[in-house]
C-alpha cells in the first residue's frame, strides 16, 4: 500500500478522534424554553466611537424580558458623539442605565481592557454579561438564556456571537470560521476542557474577575479581554455553555477583506498565550486538517494508482465533517454553508496560514481596530 495512503489514514484517524469530541456538542439537546433565573444581572457593553450603535443596542437591551437587570455602557475614549448619545439615553432610562465615560489615554488606547475594568467596577451586580456595541441580541429572551447559564453555581458562561448573512464569499468565510470556532470551544467545554469565549456574548461573576486580578496577566496585550481571560480562569467545574438560538448575539460582518484580515490576525495572536494543552489540541487539529488536503493532493498526483483508497479515506473524513456541521447547525445555524464546506475549509486554511505569516513578519496588531480615529483628523473632528 502506498505511503500516501498510510499517511492519509493516520491523519484521518486523528481527525475522527476530534470529530467524536465535536459530535458530543452536535448531538447535545437543549431545552426549548429558558430555565428560570431571577438573580440581578449587569449587562456591560463597551464601544469606542460607536454613537450610532449605542443608540440602537441600548434600547434593545432595555427591552429584554429578564426581570432584574441594569445596563452599563462604557464609552471607551470615543471622540465621536457617543457621550452625547449616552447622555440622552441615560435621561430616558434613568437608573437602569449606567454610563462610564473613559477619557482618552495613550497608555490604554490600543485595547478595551481598561474600559471593561471600569465598567465591571461600576456594575451594581455580581453576575455580569458582556457584549459589544456593534452586536444585537437575537431575541428579547437573550438575557434570560445567558443569565440561566449561571445556574448550578457556574460562574462562567460561554455564549455564541453570530454574524448576519449577506451575499458575498467573504461573508461565507466569516460565518464559516465563526461556526467552526464555536463548535470547537463549545465541544471542548462540553468535555471539561474550556479554553476560550467571545466577548460578543460572555458572562462571568465579578468575584471570578477579581480573583484572577482582572486582566493584569495580559494587560500589556491589546487583545484577549475575552479568550485569554477565559483561558486563564476556566476549568471543568466552573464553566457552562449556552447555545440556544435565542441566546445568540448578532453582528454585522466585515465587508472589507483587509479589515477582516487585520481582525483575524489580532485574534490569532492571542492563541500563542493559551495554556499548553490547549495550544497543542488546537494546533494538532489545524495541522492535521492542513495535512489532510496536502497529502490527499500529493497522493492523487504522485500515486494515482491508489486513487480509490485515497478517496475512500477522504470520503470517510467528509462524512463526519458534514455530520458535525449539520447537527451543530441546529444550534448555530449556517446550513447554507454545508454545500461549500470543502471550498470554505480550504480557503480558510490558506487565509489563516497567510495571517500567521503576516504576524510572524510584521508582529501582531497593536490596535483594537484596523483604522482607529485620530483626534486631529478632519473626519474625526467633524463627527464630534
ABEGO torsion letter per residue (X at the ends): XBAAAAAAAAAAAAAAAAAAAAAAAAABBBBABBBBBABBBBBBBBBBGAAAAAAAAAAAAAABABABBBBBBBBBGBABAAAAAAAAAAAAAEAABBBBBBBBBAAAAABAAAAAAAAAAABABABBBBBBAABBBABAAAAAAAAAAABGGBABBBBBBBBBBBBBAAAAAAAAAAAAAAAAAAAAAAAGBBABBBAABBBBBAAAAAAAGEAAAAAABABGAAAAAAAAABBAAABBBBABAAABBBBBBBABAAAAAAAAAAAAAAAAABBAAAAAAAAAAAAAAAAAAAAAAAAAAABAAAAAAAAAAAAAAAAAAAAAAAAAAAAAEGAAAAAAAAAAAAAAAAAAAAAAAAAAAAEBBABABABBBBAABAAAAAAX
